[in-house]
């Protein structure tokens, strides 16, 4: 979708990062923390987490004794990740980077992309490029584990209460509007408005275009094979070894570099 704005204008900014941190602090799990910790339990070499965010997955893996590095396109997210790592007493090896351009050939025993962050890529060409780059960055027999949200064509407005979090005496709210589904591009786009309030007065506003790709099971499997991966398997709803269904909130693909 052409918004007329440079993509860098729509990365997670300071207010979006604050809301994410308040809404999903370290220790929050949707089953994903335990799932990834279990899938990586026997990994002894370096692990990479693209789109590391605030460290919600990274930190538990570090606390498990794994060697994990991470990168993100959002400077604000990386700053919060470093703060969270320091508070938990783990070393943060995180840096600014992009899934389509980060090259470190053969360096990692595993690459993990939880929480559907892969869908933030701008288009299918970028997605295929990212998979190829990550294949190159894995050591032989290294594994890619990546979450994909099932396709959804829902456009119904959210009629519930406005999502909000308290930061001390300040209120932070999130309003979503203008949901657009493009079935040809297989992309859902929303406008997000983050607002900070103090004593009922608006003190700051931050806009974000939140646009997500979606993929079919056969389609994403074919993309993994095209990137050079083998032994592709899919887990449904963070249940290891369970076949995915349309009712699952997430499908997790696991593939091996040959």
N, C-alpha and C positions, 0 to 999 in steps of 0.2 A: 504493500500500500504506500503510495507516494503522499506523504504528509506535507511536503513543501518545506520541511525543516531537516537540517542535518541530523543524522541518527544520534550523534553525541549529545544533543540537547535533551534526549529522552532517557538517558541512563538513570539509575537510581541515584537521586540526590540526597542531601543531608536529611530532609524531612521524611522522605520515603524510607531511608535507612533507619531513622529513629522509630518510625511506626513499625517497621519490620522487627526491629530489636525488641520493642515493647510487646508486640503481638506474638512473637515467636522467639522468646529468649533461649539462651543456651540451656539445654535440658529438655526442650520441647521435642516430642517425637510423634510422628504419625505412623509409626511402625517402621519408618525408613532408617532411623538410627540403628535399631537392633538388626535390621535386615542387612545393611551394609557392613556393620561390624562382624556379623556372622560370615558373610561372603568373603571377607578379607582376612579372616582369622589366621589363615596359614600363610599369608603373604609376608615374606621377609625383606623384600626389596623396596625401593622407593615407589610411592603412590602419588598420583597427581589428581587434584580436584579442580577442574575448570569451573568458573562461575561460583567461587567459594563463598561469596556473600559474607555474612557476619560470622561464619565459622560454626554454624549449628551442627553440621555433620563433621567437619574437620576436627573440632576439638575433642569429641568423644573418641574418634579414631586415634588421635595423638595420645589421649589418656589410656588407650588400650595398648600403647607401646609401639604403634605403627609409625613408619616414617612417611609423612605426608607433606607435600607442598601444594600450594593453591594459588590461583590467579583470578582476577575479575577485571571487568572493564570499568567498574565504579570505584573511584577513589574513596568516596564516602563509605562504601561497604568495606573496603580494605582497612580503612582507619578503625572502623568499629570492630572488625575481626581481630586486629592487633590488640585493641583494648581488651576484648574478651579473652584472648589467649593469655595476656599478662595477668588478668584477674584469676584465671584458672591455673596459673603456674606452668604453662606449656609454651614452648618456643614457637613463634609464628614465622614460617618461611613462606610469606605470601607476597605477591607482586602484581602489578598491572599487566594484563595480557588479554589476548583474544583467542577464541577457539580456532579461528581460521588461519592464524599467523604464528602461533607459538610453536617453534620448532626446537626439539631436543631429541634427536633421533635415538631410538633404542634405550632411552634413559629410564623407563618406568616398567615395573612389573604389573601395575594395574593403573587404569584411569577410571575415575568414577564421576558421574554427572547426575546427582540425585535431584529430586524435587521438580523435575520437568524443565530445568534451566536450558536444556538443549533447544527447546522450542522458541527461545528468545532470538535465535538467529534470524537474519532479515529475510532469507528466501531459501529455496531448495538448493540452489547452486552453492550457497554458503554452507548449508548443512552437509552436502556431499563433500565439499572441500574440507570441512572440519573433521569428518569421519576419516578421510584419507590422511590428514595431518596427524590425527591421533593414532592411527594405525602405524604410521612411521615412528611416532614417539614411544611406542611400546617395544619392549624387548621381545625376542622370539618366545612364543607361548604366553606372552602377556595378555591380560584380559581387559576389555572395555565393558563397564557396567553402566548403563544409562537408562534413566527414567523417561518415559513418553506418556503423556496424558492421552487417553482414547479420544477419537474425534467427537466433537460436540457441535451441534448446530443451534443450540439454545440461544435465544436473544431476549428472553423475558426480563423485564426490569427487576431490580432488587427492591422489593417493597418492605423489607425488614428495617429494623433500626439502623441508623448510620453507624458503621464501624468506628470505634473510637478507643483511645487509650489515654491514660493519664501519665504525664511526665512531671512528677512533683505536683505543683499547683497548676500546671499548664495542661490544657486539653488538646489532643491531636486527633483530628477526624479524617476519614477517607471517604470520598464520594466517587462513585463510578457512574459514568453515563456515556451515551452514544456507542453502545455495543454494536459492532458491525461484523457480520460473518460473510466471508468470501469463499464460497464452495469451490470455486475454480482454483484459487491460490491456496485453498485449504488453510485459511488463516482467520483467526478471530482477533479483532482489535477493539480496545476499550480506551476511553480517556479516564484517567485517574486524577483527582484533585485532592492533594494533601493540604490540610490547613491547621495551623497552630493558633490557639485561642488562650487569652489570659484575662480573667475576670470578665468574660463575655465579649472581649474585643479581639478581633482578628489581627494577629501580629505577623503572620507569614503565610504565603501560599506557594505551593509547588505543583506544577503540572507534569504529568507523565503520559506519554502514549504507550500503552501496554499491549503489545501485539505478539500473539503466539501462533506458531505453525502447528498443524496437527498432521499425523501420519497414520496410515493403515498398517496392520500387522505385516501383510505380505510386502507392502511398499517399503517399510523400514528394514525388513529383513533383506530385501534386494539391495537396498542402499549399503548395508553393511557388507554384503558379499562384493558389491562393486568396489568398495574401498579396500578389499583384500582380506576381510575377516572370514573366519570359518567357525564351525561348531556353534552356530547361533541358536540360543535358546531364549525363551520368554517366560517370565514369572508374572503371575497375576496378583495384584493387590498386596505386594510385599509378602507373599506366601511362597517361599522357595519351593520350586518343583511343581507348583500348581499352574495348570494351563490358564491363560488369560481369558477373560470373558468381557462382554460389552458392559457389564455392570461394575467392573473394576474402576476405581478412581485413577489407577496408574498401572502401566505395563512396564516391566523392567527387562530390558534386553541385555543379554550377556553374550559376548563374542570373543574369540581368541585370534591373536595374530599368529599366522602360520610361519 
